[in-house]
C-alpha cells in the first residue's frame, strides 16, 4: 500500500511506520452515520422493503427462533470459512452433538467455528436484554474473548498493542495498514457513538447505511490481533437486532462474492468511495431477506407434510414424536440424548420417537462416523443449503 493510494484527506492523517521507509498506517476519519451514495438510492429502498417484508413474515412464524438458530450456525460456518476454516455446516452440527453428548473428537476448525456460535449467541442475548445500549466497547471485547478463547496468541478480549497489516507477508507488501495501536481506543470510542446512534431532530439515518458504515469502519480500525473479520461481520445482525429489525445473516452472501467484498471495502476505507461497498452490502441484505423468506415458505410446506404423516399414524402413541419434529427447523441434526435433554423426557422415549421419525423418512441416520449416533432432517438441511445463489443479483 502506497500513501498515494489514499484519498487526499487520508494522506494528510496517515502515520509513517517507524523503521519501514515508505510505509504508512491509515487513520480513518470518524465513522459517518450516512454517506452520499445517490447511485444506491433505489437499492436502499428495495433493501428496506425486503427487510420490512421479512420482519412481518417472521412475526407470523411460530418457529422463527428455531430457524434463526440454524441460520446463526450457517453464518458462523460461512464467516469462519472466509477466514480459512474448512468445517462445513453439517460437520458443525455433528460436532455440536458430539460436544453435547461428551463424545468430543479433536477438531480445531469445528471448535473455532463453534466459538463463533458462542460469541454470537452471547451478543444476541446481551442485545435482547439491553437493546442498543449493549453495543459498547466492552461488548466488542467480550465477543472477542469468546471467539478467540482457544487462541491465546490472539490476546482474547484485548485490543492489539502492536501494529498489524492486511495482506502480504511483510508490512511493506500489505494491501492495507490499519492505524497504529495507540489510535485504537480513540477510534473505537468514536465507533461506539455510531453503534449507539441517536437521531438529531427530524433527520434519521437509515439503519442499513449505519451498519454498512460501521462494518467498514471496524475493519479499517482492525482493533484486534486476530478475529477482526469475524467480529466485524458479527456486529451486523447485532446492530439490526438492537433496533428491532430481523437479525439477518450476511456472511453467507459476502462469502459468495468474497473478492468483491474485500475490494469494495478497500475502496471505502482508502479512497472514501462508498458506492461500491454500499451497493454490495445492500445486495447482500436483499439476498439474505429473500432467502430467509423462502426458507419460511419451504419449511412451512415441509412441516405440513410431516403433520399429515404424523396424523395418519394415530395408532402411534406418544406426543414426543411431535415434539421432536418441532425441534428440527432449529436442530436439523439431533441425537436421542440431546432430544431427551431438550424435551426433558426419558432417553427411551426420545429414542423411540426418533426411530418412528426415521421410519417415516423425516429423519435419516447420519453417514458420518461419530461416537454419538446422530440423525439428520434431510429436507431442512437441503432447504438451508439451496437457493443461495438464486437470490443474489
PADOMAR-457232 format. One line per 5 residues: number of its first residue (from 1); for each residue y negated, x negated, z negated of N, C-alpha, C. Coordinates in steps of 0.1 Angstrom, whole numbers, plus 2048, in hexadecimal, padded with zeros to 3 digits. Atoms other than C-alpha are relative to their C-alpha. Layout:
BEGIN
NUM) Y,X,Z,Y,X,Z,Y,X,Z ~ ...
end
This chain:
BEGIN
1) 80C,7F8,800,800,800,800,7F4,7F7,800 ~ 80D,807,7FF,7DE,7F2,80A,7F5,809,7FB ~ 80C,7F9,806,7BD,7FB,7FA,7FA,809,80B ~ 806,7F9,7F5,7B2,806,81D,808,80D,803 ~ 7F8,7F3,7FE,7CE,821,81D,7FA,80B,7F8
6) 805,7F6,809,7BA,834,803,7F3,806,805 ~ 80D,7F9,7FD,79E,84D,807,7F5,7F7,7F9 ~ 80B,809,805,77C,83C,801,7FD,802,7F2 ~ 803,7FD,80E,777,84D,7E0,80A,7FA,7F7 ~ 7F5,806,808,799,840,7D4,7FF,7F1,801
11) 802,80F,7FF,791,81D,7E1,7F6,7FC,7F5 ~ 80B,804,809,773,81D,7CA,806,7FF,7F1 ~ 7FA,800,80D,789,824,7AB,80D,7F8,7FE ~ 7F3,807,801,7A8,810,7B4,7FE,7F3,7F8 ~ 800,80B,80A,7B1,7F5,79B,809,7F4,806
16) 7F8,80B,7FC,7BD,7D2,7A6,80B,7FD,7F6 ~ 7F5,804,808,7DF,7C8,799,7FF,7F1,7FD ~ 801,80E,803,7DC,7A7,786,80B,7F8,805 ~ 7F5,809,7FB,7EF,78B,796,806,804,80D ~ 7FA,7FB,7F4,7F7,79F,7B5,7F4,802,80A
21) 80B,800,7F7,7DC,797,7CE,801,80A,80B ~ 800,7F6,7F5,7D3,7B4,7E5,807,80D,7FC ~ 7F9,7F3,805,7E7,7CE,7D0,7F6,807,7F7 ~ 809,7F7,808,7D4,7EB,7C1,807,80C,7FB ~ 7FA,7F3,805,7DE,808,7AB,7F6,80B,802
26) 809,7F4,7FE,7D1,82B,7B3,7FD,807,7F3 ~ 804,7F8,80C,7BE,83C,798,7FB,80E,805 ~ 804,7F3,7FA,7BE,861,7A2,7F3,806,7FA ~ 80B,7F8,804,7A0,877,7A0,805,80B,7F6 ~ 7FC,7F5,808,7A1,894,787,808,80A,808
31) 7F8,7F6,7F9,7BB,8AE,791,7F8,80C,804 ~ 807,7F4,7FC,7AB,8CA,7A5,808,80D,7FD ~ 7F9,7F3,802,7B3,8EE,79B,802,807,80D ~ 7FF,7FA,7F2,7AE,8F7,7C0,7FB,7F6,80A ~ 804,809,7F6,7AA,8E5,7E0,7FC,808,80D
36) 805,7F9,7F4,799,8EF,801,80A,7FD,80B ~ 7F5,801,7F6,7B7,8F5,818,7FF,80D,809 ~ 802,7F4,7F8,7AA,910,830,80C,802,809 ~ 7F5,7FE,7F6,7C7,909,848,80C,806,7F9 ~ 7F5,7FA,808,7DF,915,82C,7FE,80E,7FB
41) 804,7F3,806,7CD,935,824,80B,80B,803 ~ 7F6,7F5,7FD,7E6,94C,836,80D,7FD,7F9 ~ 7F3,803,806,804,939,828,7FF,803,7F1 ~ 802,7FD,80E,7F5,93C,805,801,80F,7FD ~ 7FF,7F1,802,7F2,962,809,80E,804,801
46) 7F2,7FC,7FF,816,964,815,808,7FB,7F4 ~ 7F9,804,80C,822,94F,7F8,7FE,809,7F4 ~ 803,7F7,80B,810,965,7DF,807,80D,802 ~ 7F9,7F3,7FE,81F,984,7EF,80E,7FF,7FD ~ 7F2,802,803,842,976,7EE,803,7FE,7F1
51) 7FF,801,80E,83D,96C,7CA,7FF,80D,7F9 ~ 801,7F3,806,832,98F,7C1,80C,809,803 ~ 7F4,7F9,7FC,84F,99E,7D4,80C,7FC,7F7 ~ 7F5,805,808,868,988,7C1,7FE,804,7F2 ~ 802,7FC,80E,858,990,7A0,804,80E,7FE
56) 7FC,7F2,801,85D,9B5,7A6,80F,801,801 ~ 7F1,7FF,7FE,881,9AF,7B2,807,7FC,7F3 ~ 7F9,806,80C,88A,99A,793,7FE,80A,7F4 ~ 803,7F7,80B,87A,9B4,77C,80A,80C,800 ~ 7F7,7F5,7FE,893,9CE,789,80F,7FB,7FF
61) 7F3,806,7FF,8B1,9B6,788,806,7FE,7F2 ~ 7FA,800,80D,8C8,9BA,76A,805,7F2,7FC ~ 7FA,80D,803,8D6,997,76D,7F7,7F5,804 ~ 80A,80A,7FC,8B6,984,775,801,7F3,7F8 ~ 7FF,80D,808,8B9,96C,758,80D,7F8,803
66) 7F4,807,7FD,8DD,964,761,7FF,7F9,80D ~ 802,806,7F3,8D4,95E,785,7F7,7F3,7FF ~ 809,80C,801,8B7,947,77B,808,7F4,7F9 ~ 7F8,80B,806,8D0,934,765,807,7F8,80B ~ 7F9,807,7F5,8E4,92B,785,7F6,7F9,808
71) 80A,807,7F8,8C5,923,798,7FA,7F4,7F9 ~ 805,80C,808,8B9,90C,77C,809,7F4,802 ~ 7F6,80B,7FE,8D9,8F8,781,800,7FB,80E ~ 801,805,7F2,8D6,8F7,7A6,7F3,7F7,802 ~ 80C,808,7FF,8B2,8EB,7A2,802,7F2,7F9
76) 7FD,80D,806,8BE,8D0,78A,808,7F6,809 ~ 7F8,808,7F6,8D7,8C4,7A4,7F7,7FB,80B ~ 809,804,7F4,8BE,8C3,7C1,7F5,7F7,7FC ~ 80B,809,804,8A2,8B3,7AD,806,7F3,7FD ~ 7FA,80C,804,8BA,899,7A0,805,7F8,80D
81) 7FC,806,7F3,8C8,893,7C3,7F5,7F9,807 ~ 80C,806,7FA,8A5,88C,7D0,7FF,7F1,7FA ~ 801,80D,807,8A6,86E,7B7,80D,7F8,802 ~ 7F5,809,7FD,8C8,862,7C3,80E,804,7FA ~ 7F3,7FC,806,8E3,874,7AE,809,807,80B
86) 7F7,7FA,7F6,902,881,7C0,807,80D,7FB ~ 7F9,7F4,805,90E,89D,7A9,7FC,80D,807 ~ 802,7F3,7F9,912,8BE,7BC,7FE,80B,7F6 ~ 802,7F5,809,90A,8E0,7AE,80D,804,7FA ~ 7F3,7FC,806,92F,8E9,7AA,805,7F6,7F6
91) 7FC,80A,80A,936,8C8,799,7F9,801,7F3 ~ 808,7FF,80D,91A,8CD,780,806,80C,7F8 ~ 7FB,7F5,807,928,8EF,777,80D,7FD,7FA ~ 7F3,804,806,94B,8E1,772,7FE,7F6,7F5 ~ 803,80A,80A,93D,8C4,75E,7FB,807,7F3
96) 805,7F8,80B,92A,8DD,748,80B,807,7F8 ~ 7F5,7F9,807,94A,8F0,741,809,7F5,7F8 ~ 7F9,80B,807,95C,8CF,738,7F9,7FD,7F3 ~ 808,804,80C,940,8C7,720,801,80B,7F6 ~ 7FE,7F5,80A,942,8EA,710,80D,800,7FA
101) 7F3,800,806,967,8E6,70C,804,7F3,7FA ~ 7FD,80D,807,964,8C3,6FE,80B,7F8,808 ~ 7F7,808,7F8,978,8B4,71B,7F7,7F9,80A ~ 80B,806,7F9,95E,89C,728,804,7F4,808 ~ 7FD,80C,7F9,965,884,744,7F3,7F7,801
106) 80B,809,7FE,94E,866,74A,7F9,803,80E ~ 807,7FD,7F3,934,870,765,7F1,7FF,7FD ~ 80E,803,802,912,860,763,7F7,80A,807 ~ 809,7F7,7F8,903,875,77F,800,80E,7FB ~ 7FF,7F2,805,90F,896,771,7F9,801,7F3
111) 806,800,80D,903,88D,74F,7F0,7FF,801 ~ 80F,801,7FD,8E0,884,75D,7FB,80D,805 ~ 804,7F3,7FB,8DF,8A4,770,7FF,80B,7F5 ~ 7FF,7F7,80B,8E9,8B8,751,7F4,7FE,7F7 ~ 80B,803,809,8CD,8A7,73E,7F3,807,806
116) 80B,7F9,7F9,8B5,8B6,758,800,80F,7FB ~ 7FE,7F2,804,8C3,8D9,74F,7FB,801,7F2 ~ 804,7FF,80E,8BE,8D2,72A,7F1,7FF,7FF ~ 80E,801,801,89A,8C7,72F,7F9,80C,806 ~ 806,7F4,7F9,891,8E4,747,802,80C,7F7
121) 7FE,7F4,809,8A1,8FD,72F,7F7,7FF,7F4 ~ 80A,802,80B,88D,8EE,712,7F2,804,804 ~ 80D,7FD,7FB,86E,8F1,727,7FE,80F,801 ~ 801,7F1,7FE,875,916,730,7FF,807,7F2 ~ 801,7FA,80D,87B,91F,70B,7F3,7FE,7F9
126) 80D,803,806,85C,90E,700,7F4,808,806 ~ 80A,7F8,7F9,847,91F,71B,801,80F,7FC ~ 7FE,7F2,803,857,940,713,7FA,803,7F2 ~ 805,7FE,80E,84D,93C,6EE,7F1,7FF,7FF ~ 80E,804,802,82A,92E,6F3,7F7,802,80C
131) 808,7FE,7F4,81E,936,716,7FA,7F4,806 ~ 807,80C,7FA,805,920,728,7FD,7F5,7F6 ~ 803,80A,80A,7FC,90F,708,80B,7F6,7FD ~ 7F5,80A,801,81E,8FE,709,7FF,7F5,809 ~ 800,80A,7F6,815,8EA,727,7F6,7F4,7FC
136) 808,80A,806,809,8CB,715,806,7F2,803 ~ 7FC,80E,800,80C,8A5,714,80D,7FF,7F8 ~ 7F4,801,809,826,8AA,6F8,80C,806,807 ~ 7F5,7FA,7F8,83B,8C1,70E,806,7F6,80A ~ 7FC,80A,7F6,83C,8A6,729,808,7F6,7FA
141) 7F8,80B,807,848,88C,710,80D,805,7FC ~ 7F3,7FB,804,863,8A3,703,809,803,80B ~ 7F8,7FF,7F4,86F,8AC,725,806,7F3,805 ~ 7FC,80D,7FC,871,888,72E,80B,7FA,7F6 ~ 7F7,804,80A,883,880,70D,80E,806,803
146) 7F3,7F9,7FD,89E,899,716,806,7FC,80D ~ 7FB,804,7F3,8A1,890,73A,806,7F2,801 ~ 7FC,80E,7FF,8A4,86B,735,807,7FB,7F3 ~ 7FA,804,80D,8B7,86C,714,80B,7F6,802 ~ 7F5,80A,7FD,8D4,858,724,7FB,7F4,806
151) 805,80C,7F9,8BD,83D,733,7F5,7FA,7F7 ~ 80A,806,80A,8AD,829,716,7F5,7F7,807 ~ 80A,808,7F9,89C,812,72F,7F4,807,806 ~ 80B,7F8,7FA,887,82F,73C,7F6,804,7F5 ~ 808,7FD,80B,877,831,719,7FE,80F,7FE
156) 800,7F1,801,880,856,714,7F5,805,7F6 ~ 80A,7FA,809,863,86A,706,7F4,7F8,7FE ~ 80C,809,802,849,84F,70B,7FA,7FE,80E ~ 806,804,7F4,82F,849,726,802,7F1,802 ~ 7FD,80E,7FD,833,828,738,7F5,7F7,7FA
161) 80A,80A,805,822,808,72B,7FF,7F5,80A ~ 801,80A,7F6,827,7F4,74B,7FC,806,80D ~ 804,7FC,7F3,81B,7F6,76F,80D,804,808 ~ 7F5,7FD,7F8,833,808,786,7FB,802,80F ~ 804,7FE,7F2,834,80E,7AC,80B,808,806
166) 7F7,7F7,7F9,844,825,7C5,803,7FA,80E ~ 7FB,806,7F3,859,817,7E2,7FF,7F1,800 ~ 800,80E,7FF,861,7F3,7EA,806,7FA,7F3 ~ 7FA,807,80C,873,7DA,7D3,7F4,7F9,7F8 ~ 80B,807,807,852,7C8,7CC,7F3,809,801
171) 80D,7F8,800,830,7D7,7C3,7F8,7FD,80D ~ 808,803,7F4,822,7C5,7E2,805,809,80C ~ 7FA,7F8,7F5,839,7DB,7F8,800,80F,7FD ~ 800,7F2,804,832,7FC,7E6,7F9,809,80A ~ 808,7F6,7F8,828,81B,7F8,7F6,807,7F8
176) 80A,7FA,809,815,827,7DA,801,7F9,7F2 ~ 801,807,80D,809,816,7BA,7F9,809,7F6 ~ 806,7F7,809,802,82F,79D,7F6,7F8,7F7 ~ 80A,806,808,7E6,828,784,805,7F6,7F6 ~ 7FB,809,80B,7E8,80C,76A,804,808,7F4
181) 7FC,7F9,80C,7F9,816,74A,7F5,804,7F6 ~ 80C,7FC,809,7D8,816,737,7F9,80C,804 ~ 807,7F4,7FB,7CC,833,74C,809,80D,7FE ~ 7F7,7F5,801,7EB,849,746,7FB,80B,7F7 ~ 803,7F6,80A,7E0,85B,726,7F4,808,805
186) 80C,7F9,7FC,7BD,863,734,804,80A,80C ~ 7FD,7F7,7F4,7CC,871,755,809,80C,7FC ~ 7F8,7F5,804,7E6,885,743,7F8,80B,7F8 ~ 809,7F7,807,7CB,894,72C,7F9,809,80A ~ 806,7F8,7F5,7B9,89F,74C,809,80A,806
191) 7F6,7F7,7FA,7D9,8AD,75B,803,80C,7F6 ~ 7FD,7F5,80A,7DF,8C1,73A,7F5,80B,802 ~ 80A,7F6,7FE,7BE,8D2,741,803,80A,80C ~ 7FB,7F7,7F4,7CC,8DF,763,80C,808,7FC ~ 7F4,7F8,804,7ED,8E9,753,7FC,80C,7F7
196) 804,7F5,809,7DA,8FE,73A,7F3,807,805 ~ 80C,7FB,7F9,7C1,90B,753,7FC,80E,7FB ~ 806,7F3,803,7A9,927,749,7F5,802,80A ~ 80A,7FD,7F6,794,938,764,7F2,800,7FA ~ 80E,800,804,76F,934,763,7F9,80C,807
201) 806,7F4,7FB,75D,955,767,809,808,809 ~ 7F8,7F8,7F7,76A,969,785,808,7F7,80A ~ 7F9,809,7F7,777,94A,797,80E,7FD,7FA ~ 7F3,802,805,79D,949,793,808,7F8,80B ~ 7F9,808,7F7,7B1,92D,7A3,80F,804,801
206) 7F2,7FB,7FE,7D3,937,7B2,80A,7F7,7F8 ~ 7F5,808,807,7F1,92C,79C,807,7F8,80A ~ 7F9,808,7F6,801,920,7BD,7F8,7F4,803 ~ 808,80C,7FD,7E4,909,7C5,801,7F6,7F4 ~ 800,809,80C,7E4,8FC,7A1,80E,7F9,7FE
211) 7F3,807,801,80A,8F5,7A1,801,7F5,80A ~ 800,80A,7F5,806,8E2,7C2,7F8,7F4,7FC ~ 809,80B,804,7E9,8CE,7B4,806,7F8,7F4 ~ 7FB,806,80C,7FA,8C7,792,80C,7F7,804 ~ 7F4,808,7FC,81A,8BA,7A3,7FB,7F3,807
216) 805,80C,7F9,807,8A2,7BA,7F9,7F7,7F6 ~ 807,808,80A,7F2,896,79D,80A,7F9,7F6 ~ 7F7,806,809,80F,891,785,808,7F4,807 ~ 7F9,80A,7F9,822,87D,7A0,7F7,7F4,803 ~ 809,80B,7FE,803,868,7A7,7FE,7F8,7F3
221) 801,807,80D,800,860,782,80D,7F8,7FD ~ 7F3,806,802,825,858,780,801,7FA,7F2 ~ 803,805,80D,822,856,75A,80C,7F9,7F9 ~ 7F4,805,806,846,84C,752,806,7F4,807 ~ 7F9,80C,7F9,85B,82D,759,80A,806,80A
226) 7F6,7FA,7F7,875,844,769,800,80F,7FD ~ 7FF,7F2,802,87B,869,76E,7F3,808,804 ~ 80D,7FA,7FD,858,871,77C,802,80C,80A ~ 7FE,7F5,7F5,864,885,79B,806,80C,7FA ~ 7F9,7F4,806,87B,89B,786,7F7,807,7F7
231) 809,7F9,809,862,8A2,76B,7F5,808,808 ~ 80A,7F9,7F8,848,8AA,786,804,80C,806 ~ 7FB,7F3,7FA,85E,8C3,797,804,80A,7F5 ~ 7FD,7F7,80C,869,8D1,775,7F3,808,7FC ~ 80D,7FA,804,844,8D9,76F,7FD,80D,808
236) 804,7F5,7F7,842,8F1,78D,804,80E,7FB ~ 7FC,7F3,805,857,90E,780,7FA,803,7F2 ~ 806,7FD,80E,849,909,75C,7F2,805,801 ~ 80E,7FB,7FF,825,90D,768,800,80F,805 ~ 800,7F2,7FB,82F,92D,77B,805,809,7F4
241) 7FB,7F8,80B,843,93A,75D,7F5,803,7F6 ~ 80B,800,80A,825,933,746,7F6,80B,803 ~ 80A,7F6,7FC,810,94C,75A,808,80D,805 ~ 7F9,7F4,7FD,82B,967,75C,804,802,80E ~ 7FB,800,7F2,836,95E,77F,80F,7FD,800
246) 7F2,804,7FF,85A,95A,78B,801,7F1,800 ~ 7FF,80F,800,865,936,782,808,7FB,80C ~ 7F9,803,7F4,86F,92F,7A6,804,7F1,800 ~ 7F9,80D,7FF,884,910,7AF,7FC,7FA,80D ~ 805,806,7F4,874,8F9,7C8,807,7F3,804
251) 7FA,80D,7FC,888,8D8,7C7,80A,802,80B ~ 7F6,7FE,7F5,8A3,8E8,7DC,7FA,800,80E ~ 806,7FF,7F3,88B,8ED,7F8,7F8,7F3,803 ~ 807,80D,7FE,877,8CD,7F3,80A,7F5,804 ~ 7F5,80A,7FC,898,8B9,7F5,803,801,80F
256) 7FD,7FE,7F2,89E,8C8,817,7F6,7FB,80A ~ 80B,806,7F8,87D,8BA,823,7FB,7F4,7F9 ~ 803,80B,80A,87E,89B,80D,7F6,7F6,806 ~ 809,80A,7FA,86D,883,826,7F2,806,801 ~ 80D,7F9,7FF,851,89C,82C,7FA,801,7F2
261) 805,7FE,80E,84E,8A2,806,7F9,7F3,7FC ~ 807,80D,804,847,87D,7FF,7F4,7FD,808 ~ 80B,804,7F7,831,878,81D,7F4,809,7FD ~ 80C,7F7,802,81B,897,816,7FA,7FF,7F2 ~ 805,803,80E,818,88F,7F1,7F6,7F4,801
266) 808,80C,7FF,80B,86D,7FB,7F3,803,807 ~ 80D,7FC,7F9,7F1,87D,813,7F6,805,7F6 ~ 809,7FB,80A,7E3,890,7F6,7FB,7F6,7F6 ~ 803,809,80A,7E5,874,7DD,7F7,7F4,805 ~ 807,80C,7FB,7D7,858,7F3,7F4,803,809
271) 80B,7FE,7F7,7C1,868,80D,7F9,80D,7FD ~ 806,7F3,804,7B8,889,7FB,801,80A,80B ~ 7FD,7F7,7F6,7C6,89B,818,80B,80A,7FB ~ 7F7,7F7,808,7D5,8B9,806,807,80A,809 ~ 7FA,7F6,7F8,7DD,8D0,823,80F,7FE,803
276) 7F2,802,7FE,7FF,8C0,82C,809,803,7F4 ~ 7F8,7FD,80C,80C,8C1,808,800,80F,7FC ~ 801,7F2,804,7FF,8E4,800,808,808,80A ~ 7F9,7F8,7F6,80E,8F1,820,80F,7FF,7FE ~ 7F2,802,803,830,8E2,818,804,807,7F3
281) 7FE,7FA,80D,82E,8EE,7F4,801,80F,802 ~ 800,7F1,7FF,826,912,7FE,80C,805,809 ~ 7F3,7FD,7F8,842,912,819,80C,800,7F6 ~ 7F5,801,80A,859,908,7FC,800,80C,7F7 ~ 801,7F4,809,84C,924,7E6,805,80D,807
286) 7FB,7F4,7F8,852,93E,802,80F,7FF,801 ~ 7F1,802,7FF,875,930,808,807,804,7F4 ~ 7F9,7FD,80C,87E,931,7E4,800,80F,7FC ~ 801,7F2,803,871,954,7DF,80A,809,808 ~ 7F8,7F9,7F7,883,961,7FD,80F,7FE,7FD
291) 7F2,803,802,8A4,950,7F5,804,806,7F3 ~ 7FC,7FA,80C,8A4,95C,7D1,801,80F,802 ~ 7FF,7F2,7FE,89C,97F,7DD,80D,804,808 ~ 7F4,7FE,7F9,8B9,97D,7F6,80C,7FF,7F6 ~ 7F5,802,80A,8D0,971,7D9,801,80D,7F8
296) 7FF,7F4,808,8C7,990,7C5,807,80B,808 ~ 7F9,7F6,7F8,8D1,9A7,7E2,80F,7FD,802 ~ 7F2,804,7FE,8F1,993,7E9,808,802,7F3 ~ 7F9,7FF,80D,8FB,992,7C4,802,80F,7FC ~ 7FF,7F1,802,8F4,9B8,7C1,80C,805,808
301) 7F4,7FC,7F7,90D,9BD,7DE,80D,7FB,7FA ~ 7F4,806,805,926,9A5,7CF,805,808,7F3 ~ 7FC,7F9,80C,925,9B6,7AD,804,80F,802 ~ 7FC,7F2,7FD,927,9D9,7BC,80F,800,805 ~ 7F2,801,7FC,947,9CE,7CD,809,7FD,7F5
306) 7F8,803,80B,954,9C0,7AD,802,80D,7F7 ~ 7FF,7F4,808,94C,9E0,79A,80A,80A,806 ~ 7F7,7F7,7F9,95F,9F4,7B4,80F,7FC,7FD ~ 7F3,806,802,97D,9DD,7B0,805,803,7F1 ~ 7FC,7FE,80E,97C,9E0,78A,802,80E,7FC
311) 7FE,7F2,802,978,A05,78A,80E,805,805 ~ 7F3,7FC,7FA,997,A08,7A0,80C,7FB,7F8 ~ 7F5,806,808,9AB,9F5,786,7FF,806,7F2 ~ 803,7FA,80D,9A5,A0E,769,80C,7FE,7F7 ~ 7F5,802,809,9C8,A08,75C,7FF,7F3,7F9
316) 802,80D,806,9BD,9E5,754,7F5,803,7F5 ~ 807,7FA,80C,9AE,9EA,731,7F3,7F9,7FD ~ 80B,804,809,996,9D3,720,7F3,7FD,808 ~ 80E,801,7FA,971,9D2,726,7FC,7F1,802 ~ 803,80E,7FF,972,9AC,724,7FF,7FC,80F
321) 800,803,7F1,979,9AB,74A,7F2,803,805 ~ 80D,7FD,7FB,958,9BC,751,7F6,7F6,7FA ~ 80A,809,807,945,9A6,738,801,7F2,806 ~ 7FF,80D,7FA,953,986,748,7F9,801,80E ~ 806,7FE,7F2,949,993,76B,7F1,800,7FF
326) 80E,800,801,926,999,75E,7FA,7F2,7FE ~ 805,80E,802,923,974,754,7FE,7F8,80D ~ 7FE,809,7F4,92B,967,777,7F3,7FD,808 ~ 80C,805,7F9,908,968,788,7F9,7F4,7FA ~ 806,80C,807,8FC,94F,76E,80A,7F6,7FD
331) 7F6,80A,803,91D,93E,769,80C,801,80A ~ 7F6,7FE,7F5,930,93D,78A,80C,7F7,7FE ~ 7F4,808,804,948,922,77B,802,803,7F1 ~ 7FE,7FC,80E,958,92C,75B,80E,7FD,7FC ~ 7F2,802,806,976,925,744,802,80B,7F6
336) 7FD,7F5,80A,988,93D,72D,7F9,7FC,7F2 ~ 806,804,80D,97C,929,70F,7F1,803,7FF ~ 80F,7FE,7FF,957,92B,71A,7FD,80F,800 ~ 802,7F1,7FF,95A,951,722,803,805,7F2 ~ 7FD,7FC,80E,96A,956,6FF,7F4,7FD,7F7
341) 80C,804,808,94D,943,6EF,7F4,809,802 ~ 80D,7F9,7FD,931,955,701,802,80F,7FC ~ 7FE,7F2,803,940,978,6FD,805,803,7F2 ~ 7FB,7FE,80E,94D,972,6DA,80D,809,7FF ~ 7F3,7F9,800,970,97E,6E2,80B,7F5,7FE
346) 7F5,80A,801,992,96D,6DD,803,7F9,80D ~ 7FC,807,7F3,99E,953,6F5,80A,808,808 ~ 7F7,7F8,7F8,9BC,969,6FF,7F9,80B,808 ~ 807,7F5,7F9,9A4,986,707,7F9,7FA,80C ~ 808,806,7F5,98E,96F,71D,80A,7FB,80A
351) 7F7,805,7F6,9AC,95F,72D,807,80B,808 ~ 7FA,7F4,7F9,9BC,981,736,7F6,805,80A ~ 80B,7FA,7F7,99A,98D,744,7FF,7F7,80D ~ 801,80A,7F5,998,96D,75A,80C,802,809 ~ 7F4,7FE,7F7,9BC,972,766,7FF,80C,809
356) 801,7F4,7F7,9B4,995,772,7F5,7FE,80A ~ 80A,803,7F6,994,989,783,805,7F7,80B ~ 7F9,808,7F6,9A9,96F,795,808,809,809 ~ 7F8,7F7,7F9,9C1,98A,79F,7F8,808,80A ~ 809,7F9,7F8,9A4,99D,7AE,7F8,7F8,80A
361) 807,80A,7F7,997,97E,7C0,7F1,800,7FD ~ 80E,802,804,976,980,7AD,7FE,7F2,7FB ~ 7FF,80E,804,97F,95F,79D,80B,7F8,807 ~ 7F6,809,7FB,992,942,7AC,801,7F3,7F8 ~ 7FF,80C,808,9A1,924,79A,7F9,7F4,808
366) 807,80C,7FA,98C,904,7A0,80B,7F7,804 ~ 7F7,80A,7FB,99E,8EA,7B5,7FE,7F3,7F9 ~ 803,80D,806,98D,8CE,7A2,80A,7FD,7F4 ~ 7F7,805,80A,9A4,8BA,78B,7F7,7FE,7F3 ~ 808,801,80C,994,8C1,769,80A,802,7F4
371) 7F8,7FD,80C,9A1,8C1,745,800,80E,7FC ~ 801,7F2,803,994,8E4,741,803,808,80D ~ 7FD,7F8,7F4,9A2,8FF,759,7F4,809,802 ~ 80C,7F8,7FD,983,90D,76A,803,809,80C ~ 7FF,7F5,7F5,97E,92B,781,7F3,802,806
376) 80D,7FF,7F9,964,931,79B,7FE,80E,806 ~ 803,7F3,7F9,953,951,7A6,7FB,7FC,80E ~ 803,806,7F3,954,946,7CB,7F6,807,807 ~ 80B,7F8,7F9,93E,962,7D8,7F2,7FC,7FB ~ 80D,804,806,922,959,7C0,7FC,7F2,805
381) 803,80D,7FC,925,934,7C8,7FC,7FF,80F ~ 803,800,7F2,925,93B,7ED,7F1,805,802 ~ 80E,7FA,7FE,905,950,7EA,7F6,7F6,7FB ~ 809,80A,805,8F4,934,7D6,7FE,7F4,809 ~ 800,80C,7F7,8FD,91A,7F0,7FA,803,80E
386) 803,7FD,7F2,8F5,92D,810,7F2,806,802 ~ 80D,7FA,7FD,8D5,939,821,7F4,7F8,7FD ~ 80C,808,804,8BF,91D,815,7F8,7FB,80B ~ 808,804,7F4,8B5,90F,837,7FA,80B,807 ~ 805,7F5,7F8,8B0,931,846,7F2,805,7FB
391) 80D,7FB,806,892,939,82E,7F5,7F6,802 ~ 80A,80A,7FE,880,919,836,7FA,802,80E ~ 806,7FF,7F3,867,919,853,806,7F6,809
end
